[in-house]
């Protein structure tokens, strides 16, 4: 009888371990990790990320794209996201170089995550939808020809400001290569922090990507970015809860590490972050 119980417990823990291995979303690093470290060439950035076992990177726009793509191929690192500005007030709402870039990354699994601006419409104003939706439908249709995806990136003080906006627009655009984004630091800055589980669970069926980072808890709407964007594992906010919600709701997309304006040596704070990430995944195996 005792041996049967031991065997049962053994298989229970084995099953938990297997589930944990199955839930291991790709972690990519924002290029802004190196914003305050101009001495890092892009090749040295790629080498560091490869050595730390990041799955890839997010690119900040289209500058030097050809060289960056070549270097990332050399290190077998994936471009997960490319940060692209959309101005819905303008006759030409985005950089025309985007068309050629989309052709270059055909079938490479690249997603354009779009930060959307307007002076005419305030943050989260749905009246702007009638302008934005046709613009992004047209871009999505073009991108789909090359197997390129689009994700709608919420950013505080921009027109597309909250995860709710990202979901609303995803529904209205109604293209299979368009999805929403949950961005932890901007959620903490402008949204209802206590509604995390409800809002994130609602978003998951539409999500193309998530971004996380260390942060402080408390009255986050009033905090500055030095408290809302820290290395993963730093700060008092329970980031593990975010990952637990993702796991429990079968989110399998990529997760990005937001690093904007983090001071210090990238090799050090990125090592802290990747170690914390691995620790979170290990802990999730027992939840």
PAZAPA-4460 file (N, C-alpha, C; in steps of 0.05 Angstrom, whole numbers, plus 32768, in hexadecimal, padded with zeros to 4 digits):
% residues 287
    n_x    n_y    n_z   ca_x   ca_y   ca_z    c_x    c_y    c_z   seq   type   mol
   8011   7FE8   8000   8000   8000   8000   8011   8019   8000     1      X     A
   8026   8019   8012   8038   8030   8014   8046   8034   7FFA     2      X     A
   8050   801F   7FED   805E   8022   7FD3   804C   802D   7FBE     3      X     A
   8032   8026   7FBE   801F   8030   7FAB   801C   804E   7FAE     4      X     A
   801A   8057   7FC7   8018   8074   7FCC   8031   8083   7FC3     5      X     A
   8048   8077   7FC8   8061   8084   7FC0   8062   8086   7FA1     6      X     A
   805A   8071   7F94   805A   8071   7F76   8047   8086   7F6C     7      X     A
   802F   8088   7F79   801B   809C   7F71   8025   80B9   7F74     8      X     A
   8032   80BE   7F8B   803E   80D8   7F90   8054   80DE   7F7B     9      X     A
   8064   80CA   7F76   807A   80CD   7F62   806F   80D6   7F47    10      X     A
   805A   80C8   7F3E   804F   80CE   7F24   8041   80E9   7F24    11      X     A
   8036   80F1   7F3B   8029   810B   7F3D   803E   8121   7F39    12      X     A
   8055   811F   7F46   806A   8133   7F43   8077   8131   7F27    13      X     A
   8079   8119   7F1C   8083   8117   7F00   8071   8125   7EED    14      X     A
   8057   8122   7EF1   8043   812F   7EE0   8045   814D   7EE2    15      X     A
   8049   8157   7EFB   804C   8174   7EFE   8065   817E   7EF0    16      X     A
   807A   816F   7EF1   8093   8176   7EE4   8090   8177   7EC6    17      X     A
   8082   8163   7EBB   807D   8162   7E9E   806C   817A   7E95    18      X     A
   8057   8181   7EA5   8047   8198   7E9F   8058   81B2   7E9F    19      X     A
   806A   81B4   7EB2   807B   81CC   7EB3   808D   81CE   7E9A    20      X     A
   8097   81B7   7E91   80A8   81B7   7E79   8098   81C0   7E60    21      X     A
   807F   81B6   7E60   806E   81BE   7E49   8068   81DB   7E49    22      X     A
   8065   81E8   7E61   8060   8205   7E62   807B   8213   7E64    23      X     A
   8087   821A   7E4E   809F   8229   7E4E   809F   823C   7E36    24      X     A
   8090   8252   7E39   808E   8264   7E22   80A9   8270   7E1C    25      X     A
   80AD   8277   7E03   80C6   8284   7DFA   80C8   829F   7E08    26      X     A
   80E0   82A5   7E12   80E6   82BF   7E1E   80F9   82CE   7E0C    27      X     A
   80F0   82E5   7E03   8101   82F6   7DF3   8107   8310   7E01    28      X     A
   811C   831E   7DF9   8125   8336   7E07   811E   834F   7DF6    29      X     A
   8115   8364   7E02   8112   837D   7DF4   812D   8388   7DED    30      X     A
   812F   8394   7DD6   8148   83A1   7DCE   814F   83B8   7DE1    31      X     A
   813B   83C4   7DEE   8141   83DA   7E00   8151   83D3   7E18    32      X     A
   8157   83B9   7E1C   816A   83B1   7E31   8185   83BE   7E2E    33      X     A
   818B   83C6   7E15   81A6   83D1   7E10   81A4   83F0   7E0A    34      X     A
   818D   83FB   7E10   8189   8418   7E0A   819D   842A   7E19    35      X     A
   81A5   8422   7E31   81B7   8433   7E41   81D4   8428   7E3F    36      X     A
   81D9   8416   7E2D   81F3   840A   7E2A   81FD   840B   7E0D    37      X     A
   8203   8424   7E03   820A   8427   7DE7   8223   8419   7DDE    38      X     A
   8233   8410   7DF1   824C   8402   7DEA   8247   83E5   7DE0    39      X     A
   822F   83DB   7DE4   8228   83C1   7DDA   8221   83C3   7DBC    40      X     A
   8231   83B6   7DAB   8229   83B3   7D8F   8211   83A0   7D8E    41      X     A
   8203   83A1   7D77   81EC   838E   7D75   81F6   8371   7D76    42      X     A
   820E   836C   7D6B   8218   8351   7D6C   821E   8348   7D89    43      X     A
   8228   835B   7D99   822D   8354   7DB5   8213   8350   7DC5    44      X     A
   81FF   835F   7DBD   81E4   835B   7DC9   81DA   833F   7DC3    45      X     A
   81DC   8337   7DAA   81D2   831D   7DA2   81E2   8307   7DAF    46      X     A
   81FC   830A   7DB1   820D   82F6   7DBE   8205   82F2   7DDB    47      X     A
   8200   8309   7DE9   81F9   8307   7E05   81DE   82F9   7E08    48      X     A
   81CA   8300   7DF8   81B0   82F4   7DFA   81B2   82D6   7DF5    49      X     A
   81C2   82CE   7DE1   81C5   82B2   7DDB   81D2   82A3   7DF3    50      X     A
   81E6   82AF   7DFE   81F4   82A3   7E15   81E2   82A0   7E2D    51      X     A
   81CF   82B2   7E30   81BC   82B1   7E47   81A4   82A0   7E41    52      X     A
   81A2   8296   7E29   818D   8283   7E21   8172   8291   7E1D    53      X     A
   8172   82AA   7E15   8159   82B6   7E0B   8153   82AA   7DF0    54      X     A
   8139   82A8   7DEA   8130   829C   7DD0   8133   82B0   7DB9    55      X     A
   8135   82CA   7DC0   8137   82DD   7DAA   8135   82F9   7DB5    56      X     A
   812C   830C   7DA3   812D   8328   7DAA   8115   8336   7D9D    57      X     A
   810F   834E   7DA7   80FD   8361   7D9B   810E   8377   7D90    58      X     A
   8108   8380   7D77   8116   8396   7D6B   8107   83B0   7D6E    59      X     A
   8116   83C5   7D74   810A   83E0   7D77   8108   83EE   7D5C    60      X     A
   80F6   83E6   7D4B   80F2   83F4   7D32   8103   83E7   7D1C    61      X     A
   8106   83F6   7D06   8111   83EB   7CED   812D   83F4   7CE7    62      X     A
   8139   8404   7CF8   8155   840E   7CF2   8168   83F6   7CF2    63      X     A
   817A   83F6   7CDE   818F   83E2   7CDC   8183   83C5   7CDC    64      X     A
   816B   83C2   7CD1   815E   83A8   7CD3   816D   8392   7CC5    65      X     A
   8178   8398   7CAD   8186   8383   7C9E   819E   8378   7CAD    66      X     A
   81AE   838A   7CB9   81C5   8381   7CC9   81BC   8371   7CE1    67      X     A
   81A7   837B   7CEF   819E   836D   7D07   8193   8351   7D00    68      X     A
   8185   834F   7CEA   817B   8335   7CE3   8191   8321   7CDC    69      X     A
   81A6   832C   7CCF   81BE   831B   7CC9   81CB   8311   7CE2    70      X     A
   81CF   8323   7CF6   81DC   831B   7D0F   81CB   8308   7D1E    71      X     A
   81B2   830C   7D1F   81A0   82FA   7D2E   81A0   82DE   7D21    72      X     A
   81A1   82DD   7D07   81A3   82C3   7CFA   81BD   82B5   7D02    73      X     A
   81D2   82C4   7D04   81EC   82B9   7D0B   81EB   82AC   7D27    74      X     A
   81DC   82B8   7D39   81DB   82AD   7D54   81C2   829B   7D59    75      X     A
   81B4   8296   7D43   819C   8286   7D44   8188   8290   7D59    76      X     A
   8184   82AB   7D58   8171   82B8   7D6A   8159   82C2   7D59    77      X     A
   8141   82BF   7D64   8129   82C6   7D55   8122   82E3   7D5A    78      X     A
   8118   82F1   7D46   810B   830B   7D49   80EE   8305   7D50    79      X     A
   80E6   8309   7D69   80CB   8304   7D71   80B9   831C   7D69    80      X     A
   80C1   8334   7D71   80B1   834B   7D6D   80C1   8362   7D61    81      X     A
   80B4   8373   7D52   80C0   838C   7D48   80AD   83A2   7D4F    82      X     A
   80B7   83B6   7D5D   80A8   83CC   7D69   80A3   83E1   7D53    83      X     A
   808A   83E5   7D4B   8084   83F7   7D35   806F   840B   7D3D    84      X     A
   8074   8424   7D36   8061   843A   7D3D   804C   843E   7D27    85      X     A
   8033   8441   7D30   801D   8447   7D1F   8011   8462   7D28    86      X     A
   800D   8475   7D16   8001   848E   7D1C   7FE7   8490   7D0B    87      X     A
   7FD1   848B   7D19   7FB8   8489   7D0A   7FAE   84A4   7CFF    88      X     A
   7FB9   84BA   7D09   7FB2   84D5   7CFE   7FBE   84DB   7CE3    89      X     A
   7FD4   84CD   7CDD   7FE3   84D3   7CC5   7FD9   84C5   7CAC    90      X     A
   7FDC   84D2   7C95   7FD5   84C6   7C7C   7FE5   84AC   7C77    91      X     A
   7FFF   84AE   7C7D   8010   8496   7C7D   8016   848E   7C9A    92      X     A
   8008   847B   7CA5   8009   8477   7CC2   8021   8468   7CCC    93      X     A
   8031   845D   7CBA   8049   844E   7CC4   805F   8450   7CAF    94      X     A
   8077   8449   7CB8   808F   844A   7CA8   808B   8438   7C8F    95      X     A
   808F   8445   7C77   808A   8436   7C5E   809F   8420   7C5A    96      X     A
   80B6   8421   7C69   80C9   840B   7C67   80BE   83F1   7C72    97      X     A
   80A8   83F3   7C80   809D   83DB   7C8C   8095   83C6   7C77    98      X     A
   808D   83CE   7C5F   8085   83BB   7C4B   809C   83A9   7C42    99      X     A
   80B3   83B6   7C3E   80CB   83A6   7C36   80D4   8394   7C4D   100      X     A
   80D2   839F   7C66   80DB   838F   7C7D   80C9   8376   7C7F   101      X     A
   80B0   8379   7C7C   809E   8362   7C7E   80A6   834C   7C6A   102      X     A
   80AD   8355   7C52   80B6   8341   7C3D   80CF   8332   7C47   103      X     A
   80E1   8341   7C53   80FB   8335   7C5C   80F8   8320   7C72   104      X     A
   80E3   8323   7C82   80E0   8311   7C99   80CA   82FC   7C93   105      X     A
   80C4   82F8   7C7A   80B0   82E5   7C73   80B6   82C9   7C7F   106      X     A
   80A2   82BE   7C8B   80A3   82A3   7C96   80B7   829F   7CAD   107      X     A
   80BF   82B5   7CBA   80D2   82B3   7CD0   80C5   82B5   7CEB   108      X     A
   80AB   82B6   7CEC   809D   82B6   7D06   809E   82D1   7D13   109      X     A
   80A1   82E7   7D04   80A4   8302   7D0F   8088   830E   7D14   110      X     A
   8086   831C   7D29   806D   832C   7D30   8074   8349   7D32   111      X     A
   8064   835A   7D25   8067   8377   7D29   8055   837F   7D40   112      X     A
   8061   8389   7D56   804E   8393   7D6A   804E   83B1   7D67   113      X     A
   8035   83BB   7D65   802F   83D6   7D5D   8028   83E7   7D75   114      X     A
   8036   83FE   7D78   802D   8412   7D8C   801F   8428   7D7C   115      X     A
   8006   842D   7D84   7FF4   843E   7D73   7FEF   8459   7D80   116      X     A
   7FF3   846E   7D71   7FF2   8489   7D7B   7FDC   8499   7D6D   117      X     A
   7FD2   84AE   7D7B   7FC0   84C1   7D70   7FC1   84DB   7D80   118      X     A
   7FC0   84F2   7D73   7FBC   850B   7D81   7F9F   8512   7D81   119      X     A
   7F90   8509   7D6D   7F74   850F   7D6B   7F63   8501   7D80   120      X     A
   7F6A   84E8   7D86   7F5C   84D7   7D99   7F6D   84D2   7DB2   121      X     A
   7F60   84D4   7DC9   7F6F   84D0   7DE2   7F73   84B2   7DE7   122      X     A
   7F83   84AB   7DFB   7F88   848F   7E02   7F6E   8480   7E06   123      X     A
   7F6D   8469   7DF9   7F57   8456   7DFC   7F3C   8460   7DF0   124      X     A
   7F3C   8475   7DE1   7F24   8480   7DD6   7F1B   846E   7DBE   125      X     A
   7F05   8460   7DC1   7EFD   844E   7DAB   7EF3   845C   7D92   126      X     A
   7EEF   8476   7D93   7EE8   8485   7D7B   7EFE   8483   7D66   127      X     A
   7F17   847E   7D6F   7F2D   847B   7D5C   7F2D   8461   7D4D   128      X     A
   7F1C   844E   7D56   7F1B   8434   7D4A   7F14   8435   7D2C   129      X     A
   7F02   8447   7D25   7EF9   8449   7D09   7F10   8451   7CF7   130      X     A
   7F25   845E   7D01   7F3C   8466   7CF2   7F51   844F   7CF3   131      X     A
   7F55   8445   7D0B   7F6A   8431   7D0F   7F65   8416   7D02   132      X     A
   7F4C   840C   7D05   7F46   83F1   7CFC   7F4C   83ED   7CDE   133      X     A
   7F43   83FE   7CCC   7F4A   83FA   7CB0   7F68   83FB   7CAA   134      X     A
   7F76   840D   7CB8   7F93   840F   7CB4   7FA0   83F4   7CBA   135      X     A
   7F99   83E9   7CD1   7FA6   83D0   7CDA   7F9B   83B8   7CCB   136      X     A
   7F83   83B8   7CC2   7F79   83A3   7CB1   7F8A   83A1   7C97   137      X     A
   7F8F   83B8   7C8B   7F9E   83B9   7C72   7FBB   83AF   7C77   138      X     A
   7FC7   83B8   7C8D   7FE2   83AF   7C93   7FE3   8391   7C9A   139      X     A
   7FCF   8387   7CA8   7FCD   836B   7CAF   7FCA   835A   7C96   140      X     A
   7FBA   8363   7C83   7FB6   8353   7C6B   7FD0   8351   7C5B   141      X     A
   7FDF   8367   7C5A   7FF9   8366   7C4C   800C   8354   7C5B   142      X     A
   800D   8356   7C75   8020   8346   7C85   8019   8328   7C83   143      X     A
   8000   8322   7C81   7FF8   8306   7C80   8003   82F8   7C67   144      X     A
   8006   8307   7C52   8011   82FB   7C39   802D   82F0   7C3E   145      X     A
   803B   82FB   7C52   8057   82F3   7C57   8059   82E4   7C72   146      X     A
   8042   82DC   7C7D   8042   82CD   7C96   804E   82DD   7CAD   147      X     A
   8048   82F7   7CAE   8051   8309   7CC3   8038   8310   7CD4   148      X     A
   803B   8310   7CEE   8025   8316   7D00   8026   8332   7D0B   149      X     A
   8010   833A   7D18   800E   8355   7D23   8003   8352   7D40   150      X     A
   800F   8361   7D52   8005   8362   7D6E   8002   837F   7D76   151      X     A
   7FED   8385   7D85   7FE6   83A0   7D8C   7FEF   83A6   7DA8   152      X     A
   8003   83B8   7DAA   8013   83BC   7DC2   8008   83D3   7DD3   153      X     A
   7FFC   83CE   7DEA   7FF2   83E4   7DFB   8009   83F3   7E09   154      X     A
   8007   840D   7E09   801C   841E   7E14   800F   8436   7E21   155      X     A
   8017   843C   7E3A   800B   8452   7E49   800F   846C   7E3A   156      X     A
   7FF9   847C   7E3A   7FF8   8497   7E2D   7FF6   8496   7E0F   157      X     A
   7FF8   847F   7E03   7FF3   847C   7DE6   7FD5   8477   7DE2   158      X     A
   7FCC   847A   7DC8   7FB0   8476   7DC3   7FA8   8459   7DCA   159      X     A
   7FB8   8445   7DC1   7FB4   842A   7DC9   7FC3   8426   7DE3   160      X     A
   7FB4   8429   7DF9   7FC1   842C   7E13   7FBE   8413   7E25   161      X     A
   7FA8   8405   7E23   7FA2   83EF   7E36   7F9D   83D5   7E27   162      X     A
   7FA0   83BF   7E37   7F9B   83A5   7E2B   7F7F   83A3   7E21   163      X     A
   7F6C   83B1   7E2E   7F50   83B1   7E24   7F4E   83BC   7E07   164      X     A
   7F5E   83D1   7E02   7F5F   83DD   7DE7   7F6A   83C9   7DD3   165      X     A
   7F7F   83BB   7DDC   7F8B   83A7   7DCA   7F78   8391   7DC2   166      X     A
   7F68   8388   7DD6   7F54   8373   7DD0   7F3E   837E   7DBE   167      X     A
   7F34   8396   7DC4   7F1E   83A1   7DB5   7F26   83A4   7D97   168      X     A
   7F3E   83AE   7D93   7F47   83B2   7D77   7F4D   8397   7D69   169      X     A
   7F57   8384   7D78   7F5C   8369   7D6C   7F42   835E   7D62   170      X     A
   7F2D   8360   7D72   7F13   8356   7D6A   7F09   8365   7D51   171      X     A
   7F0B   837F   7D51   7F01   838E   7D3A   7F11   838A   7D21   172      X     A
   7F2B   8388   7D23   7F3C   8384   7D0C   7F36   8368   7CFF   173      X     A
   7F32   8354   7D11   7F28   833A   7D08   7F39   832E   7CF2   174      X     A
   7F53   832C   7CF7   7F65   831F   7CE4   7F74   830A   7CF4   175      X     A
   7F79   82F3   7CE8   7F84   82DC   7CF7   7FA1   82E1   7CFE   176      X     A
   7FAF   82F4   7CF2   7FCA   82FA   7CF9   7FCD   8313   7D0C   177      X     A
   7FB7   831A   7D19   7FB7   8332   7D2B   7FAF   8328   7D47   178      X     A
   7FBF   8331   7D5B   7FB8   832A   7D77   7FBE   8341   7D8A   179      X     A
   7FB6   833C   7DA2   7FB9   8350   7DB8   7FD4   834B   7DC7   180      X     A
   7FDA   835E   7DD8   7FF2   835D   7DE9   7FEB   8364   7E06   181      X     A
   7FF5   8355   7E19   7FF4   835E   7E35   8010   8367   7E3D   182      X     A
   8012   8380   7E46   802B   838C   7E4C   802B   8394   7E6A   183      X     A
   803A   8385   7E7A   8037   8387   7E97   803D   83A4   7EA1   184      X     A
   8053   83AF   7E99   805A   83C9   7EA5   8046   83DF   7E9E   185      X     A
   803B   83DE   7E85   8027   83F2   7E7E   800C   83EC   7E8B   186      X     A
   8006   83D3   7E8F   7FEE   83CC   7E9E   7FF0   83D7   7EBA   187      X     A
   8006   83D4   7EC7   8009   83DF   7EE2   8008   83FD   7EE3   188      X     A
   8011   840A   7ECE   8012   8427   7ECD   7FF6   8433   7EC9   189      X     A
   7FE5   8428   7EB8   7FCC   8435   7EB1   7FB3   8426   7EB5   190      X     A
   7FB5   840C   7EBC   7F9D   83FC   7EBE   7F95   83F6   7EDB   191      X     A
   7F82   83E5   7EDE   7F78   83DD   7EF9   7F87   83C5   7F02   192      X     A
   7F9B   83C9   7F13   7FAD   83B4   7F1B   7F9F   839D   7F28   193      X     A
   7F8A   83A2   7F38   7F7C   838D   7F46   7F6A   837C   7F33   194      X     A
   7F68   8385   7F1A   7F59   8376   7F06   7F6B   8364   7EF5   195      X     A
   7F83   8360   7EFE   7F96   8351   7EED   7F8B   8336   7EE3   196      X     A
   7F82   8325   7EF5   7F7A   830A   7EED   7F62   830C   7ED9   197      X     A
   7F4F   831D   7EDE   7F38   8320   7ECD   7F40   832A   7EB1   198      X     A
   7F51   833E   7EB1   7F58   834B   7E97   7F6B   8339   7E87   199      X     A
   7F7E   832C   7E95   7F91   831B   7E87   7F83   8302   7E7D   200      X     A
   7F71   82F6   7E8D   7F62   82DE   7E84   7F51   82E5   7E6C   201      X     A
   7F44   82FC   7E6C   7F34   8305   7E55   7F45   8308   7E3C   202      X     A
   7F5D   8312   7E40   7F6F   8318   7E29   7F7B   82FF   7E1C   203      X     A
   7F7F   82EA   7E2C   7F8F   82D3   7E22   7F86   82C7   7E07   204      X     A
   7F6C   82C4   7E02   7F64   82B9   7DE8   7F6D   82CA   7DD0   205      X     A
   7F73   82E3   7DD5   7F7B   82F6   7DC0   7F99   82FC   7DBF   206      X     A
   7FA8   82F2   7DD3   7FC3   82FB   7DD7   7FD6   82F0   7DC2   207      X     A
   7FE7   8302   7DB7   7FFD   82FA   7DA6   8017   82FB   7DB5   208      X     A
   8018   830B   7DCB   8031   830E   7DDA   802B   831A   7DF5   209      X     A
   803E   8316   7E08   803D   8321   7E23   8058   832D   7E29   210      X     A
   8059   8342   7E38   8072   834C   7E42   8071   834E   7E61   211      X     A
   8088   8347   7E6D   808A   8348   7E8B   80A4   8355   7E92   212      X     A
   80A7   835A   7EAC   80BF   8365   7EB8   80BA   8367   7ED6   213      X     A
   80D0   836B   7EE5   80CC   8370   7F01   80C0   838B   7F06   214      X     A
   80B1   838E   7F1C   80A4   83A8   7F22   809D   83A9   7F40   215      X     A
   8097   83C0   7F4A   808E   83C3   7F65   8070   83C2   7F66   216      X     A
   8066   83B9   7F7D   8049   83B8   7F82   8041   83D2   7F91   217      X     A
   8027   83D6   7F94   801D   83EE   7FA1   800D   83FE   7F8E   218      X     A
   800E   8419   7F92   7FFF   842B   7F81   800E   842F   7F66   219      X     A
   800C   841B   7F56   801D   841A   7F3E   8016   8430   7F2A   220      X     A
   7FFD   8439   7F29   7FF6   844E   7F16   8006   8468   7F1B   221      X     A
   8010   846B   7F33   801F   8483   7F3A   803D   8480   7F39   222      X     A
   8046   8468   7F33   8063   8462   7F33   8070   846A   7F19   223      X     A
   808A   846F   7F1A   8099   8475   7F02   80A5   845B   7EF7   224      X     A
   80B2   845D   7EDF   80BB   8445   7ED2   80D2   8437   7EE0   225      X     A
   80E1   8445   7EF0   80F7   8438   7EFF   80EC   8423   7F12   226      X     A
   80D3   8427   7F1B   80C6   8413   7F2D   80B5   83FF   7F1E   227      X     A
   80AB   8407   7F07   809A   83F6   7EF7   80A8   83E4   7EE3   228      X     A
   80C2   83EA   7EDE   80D2   83DA   7ECC   80EC   83D4   7EDA   229      X     A
   80EF   83BC   7EE4   8107   83B3   7EF2   810F   8397   7EE6   230      X     A
   8127   838E   7EEC   812D   8373   7EE4   8119   835F   7EEF   231      X     A
   8114   834A   7EE0   8102   8335   7EE9   810D   8329   7F04   232      X     A
   80FB   8327   7F17   8104   831D   7F31   8109   8333   7F45   233      X     A
   810A   834C   7F3C   810D   8363   7F4D   80F2   8371   7F51   234      X     A
   80EF   837F   7F67   80D6   838D   7F6D   80C3   837B   7F7C   235      X     A
   80AE   8387   7F87   809B   8378   7F99   8083   836D   7F8A   236      X     A
   807F   8374   7F71   8068   836A   7F62   806B   834C   7F5C   237      X     A
   8055   833E   7F5F   8055   8321   7F5B   8052   8319   7F3D   238      X     A
   8068   831A   7F2F   8068   8313   7F13   8060   82F6   7F0E   239      X     A
   8067   82E5   7F22   8060   82C8   7F1F   8042   82C4   7F1C   240      X     A
   8032   82D6   7F27   8015   82D4   7F24   800D   82D8   7F07   241      X     A
   801A   82EA   7EF9   8014   82EF   7EDD   801A   82D5   7ECD   242      X     A
   8031   82C9   7ED2   8038   82B1   7EC4   8026   829A   7ECB   243      X     A
   801D   8298   7EE4   800B   8283   7EEC   7FF0   8286   7EDD   244      X     A
   7FE6   829E   7EDA   7FCD   82A3   7ECB   7FD1   829A   7EAE   245      X     A
   7FE7   82A1   7EA3   7FED   8299   7E87   7FED   827A   7E85   246      X     A
   7FFB   826D   7E97   7FFC   8250   7E96   7FE1   8243   7E99   247      X     A
   7FD2   824C   7EAD   7FB8   8240   7EB3   7FA4   8244   7E9D   248      X     A
   7FA9   8258   7E8C   7F97   825D   7E75   7FA3   8256   7E5B   249      X     A
   7FB8   8245   7E5C   7FC4   8238   7E44   7FCF   824D   7E30   250      X     A
   7FDA   8263   7E3A   7FE8   8275   7E29   8003   8269   7E20   251      X     A
   8007   8267   7E07   8020   825A   7DFD   8031   826C   7DEB   252      X     A
   802A   8286   7DEA   8039   8298   7DD9   8052   82A2   7DE7   253      X     A
   8061   82B3   7DD9   807A   82BD   7DE5   8076   82D1   7DFB   254      X     A
   808B   82D4   7E0B   808B   82E8   7E21   80A4   82F9   7E1D   255      X     A
   80A1   8313   7E1D   80B7   8325   7E1A   80C0   8331   7E35   256      X     A
   80DA   8336   7E37   80E5   8343   7E4F   80E9   8361   7E4A   257      X     A
   80D8   8371   7E56   80DA   838E   7E54   80F1   8398   7E64   258      X     A
   8102   83A9   7E59   811A   83B2   7E67   811F   83D0   7E65   259      X     A
   810B   83DF   7E5D   810E   83FC   7E57   811B   840B   7E6F   260      X     A
   8131   8417   7E69   813E   842A   7E7C   8149   841D   7E95   261      X     A
   814C   8403   7E95   8159   83F6   7EAC   8176   83FD   7EAC   262      X     A
   8180   8407   7EC2   819C   840F   7EC4   81AD   83F7   7ECB   263      X     A
   81C7   83FA   7EC6   81D9   83E5   7ECD   81E3   83D6   7EB5   264      X     A
   81F3   83C1   7EBA   81FF   83B1   7EA5   81EB   839D   7E9B   265      X     A
   81E4   839D   7E80   81D1   838A   7E76   81D8   836D   7E7C   266      X     A
   81F1   8366   7E7A   81F9   834A   7E80   81F0   8342   7E9C   267      X     A
   81EF   8355   7EAE   81E8   834F   7ECA   81CA   834E   7ECE   268      X     A
   81BB   8363   7EC5   819F   8362   7ECB   8190   834E   7EB9   269      X     A
   819B   8348   7EA1   818E   8334   7E91   8193   8318   7E9D   270      X     A
   81AA   8314   7EA9   81AF   82FA   7EB6   819C   82F7   7ECE   271      X     A
   8198   830C   7EDE   8185   830B   7EF4   8169   8304   7EEA   272      X     A
   8162   8310   7ED3   8147   830C   7EC8   8143   82F0   7EBE   273      X     A
   8157   82E5   7EAF   8153   82CA   7EA4   8154   82B6   7EBB   274      X     A
   8164   82BA   7ED0   8164   82A8   7EE7   8148   82A9   7EF5   275      X     A
   813D   82C1   7EF7   8123   82C3   7F04   810D   82B5   7EF3   276      X     A
   810F   82B9   7ED8   80FC   82AC   7EC6   80FD   828D   7ECA   277      X     A
   8115   8282   7ECA   8117   8265   7ECE   810D   825C   7EE9   278      X     A
   8111   826D   7EFD   8107   8267   7F18   80E8   8267   7F18   279      X     A
   80DC   827B   7F0A   80BF   827C   7F08   80B4   8263   7EFB   280      X     A
   80C0   825B   7EE5   80B6   8243   7ED6   80B8   822B   7EE8   281      X     A
   80CE   8229   7EF7   80D1   8212   7F09   80BB   8212   7F1E   282      X     A
   80B6   822A   7F29   80A1   822B   7F3E   8085   8225   7F33   283      X     A
   8081   822D   7F1A   8067   8228   7F0E   8062   820A   7F0A   284      X     A
   8077   81FA   7F0A   8073   81DD   7F07   8065   81D1   7F1F   285      X     A
   8065   81DF   7F36   8058   81D5   7F4E   803E   81E3   7F54   286      X     A
   8034   81F3   7F40   801B   8201   7F45   8005   81F5   7F33   287      X     A
***
